[in-house]
Amino acid sequence: MTYHELNELFAKTTTGTNRLVSTNTSTLMVQWIDYKSQQQTIDLKTTHLHPENNDNLVSENYQFKYPIISPVNYHSGSKALLLLHGLNERSWNKYWSWGAWLAEELQLPVILFPISFHMNRSPAFWSNARTVSDIMNHEQTGTTSSSTTFVNYMISKRLTSNPLRFLTSGLQSVNDIYQLINQIQNDKIAQLQGFRQVEVVAYSIGAFLSQIMMLNNFLTSTPPLKTFVLAGGAPFSAMNGISKYIMNKEAFHSIYNFYMYETQRQMKAQSPLGNFLKKETIGQAFDAMTAPTRNSRLIKEAFNAYRKMIKVITLKQDRVIPSGATKKLFRGTMVEVVQSDFKFAYCHENPFPISKDASIQSEVDMAFDNIFKTIKKFITY
């Protein structure tokens, strides 16, 4: 089926509701699995800033459901695929077609796993336009930038008030993924009995997390997950998160200044955060992906060692995670980085736009098909 047809088929999929979806050639299942995230115990306070304890009270972030899309008659004992999404996403709508295409073509279960405080791991009102608009009208001052929208307001507010959240959310997500893989490999998930191998398709900030995991695995001599990166790969220092769909200018400047400059001061001060970034392997991995010049040796050695385990497709018109910056990160390694471009208008946040124009539909369907056939080939071999 085409990309547009898959989008239409899955349009009525709702959070927490299992369903069967029939395509032209098979039947796919959507199953929702319960997950419980563990409270973090690592001390990450700085000389002047502490992690937000109130975040531990957001129950949606700790007990939630994640969906698996799988063929009805798939065979256990083969690999499972993990699909990681982008920053500030609140709905799986964009990814149903991605997961369905991969599940059907590869005949594998595809796990759509939410990052901390994203998708259905955040309070429902965060994605309610009317409620957030009311909060904006009540809280905004005359200094609020034009880059603020009801879509990016909640994450912008949270990151501006405490930039540590970017790290704590990412760290929780990484730990959750490691825990999920352990559950799969130890037959703790009934729907994935017999599976031992997990591979990854990582988009946008999901790619950033997967690269941090690769560096951490290298430092701990742990086998990496085979990973396909789409519209990602660049270090944090080269990203531009200012977008009406991602975060406003104030929030991006807040986290940029914090992770580019303040973290270095914290290392010199030997604060708990500084020691974490300097001494813990996952902290070293995060710091290296923040600005690769801080540990260029790790970047080159790890990705060169794992060159057969990672492939990257960048997008020429991507303004959030620039293609050139991704190529630069992998320079000196043998990782394959391919730049793609499309004839239709697209952006990082929406690489495959839904259109009612038949000619544009055809172009988008073709582009999607070409990209995902490349993913299929990489995952298959």
Number of C-alpha atoms within 10 A of each C-alpha: 16 16 22 19 13 18 19 12 17 20 13 10 16 13 15 16 10 15 15 16 17 13 14 6 8 12 14 23 20 25 19 20 16 11 15 15 18 12 9 11 6 11 13 18 17 21 13 7 12 14 17 15 8 7 13 13 10 14 14 19 24 20 14 18 19 18 23 26 27 26 23 18 12 15 15 15 12 16 21 25 24 22 24 23 22 21 19 19 21 20 15 19 15 17 16 22 22 19 26 30 23 24 23 22 13 20 21 23 30 29 24 22 21 28 28 22 24 22 24 23 20 20 16 12 11 19 20 13 13 12 13 19 15 11 14 18 9 9 9 11 9 5 7 13 12 9 16 24 20 19 23 23 23 20 21 24 17 15 20 20 15 18 23 23 20 15 16 18 17 20 21 20 20 20 17 21 21 12 15 20 21 13 17 20 17 14 15 14 16 10 16 21 17 18 21 18 15 20 19 22 26 25 24 22 24 27 26 23 23 25 28 25 22 26 26 22 18 21 16 11 9 11 11 19 20 21 27 24 24 24 29 29 33 29 22 23 15 18 20 18 21 20 18 17 19 24 26 26 19 20 24 21 16 17 23 20 13 16 19 15 11 14 18 17 15 21 18 11 14 16 19 17 23 23 19 21 23 19 12 14 19 23 20 22 26 25 24 22 26 22 18 21 13 14 15 14 11 20 25 19 15 19 22 18 14 22 16 14 19 24 23 23 23 26 22 18 18 20 16 20 25 22 24 15 19 23 20 14 21 20 15 13 16 16 20 14 19 15 15 14 14 16 9 15 13 16 16 21 19 12 20 21 16 15 12 8 8 9 11 16 19 15 15 25 19 15 20 20 16 12 13 17 15 15 20 16 10 16 21 9 5
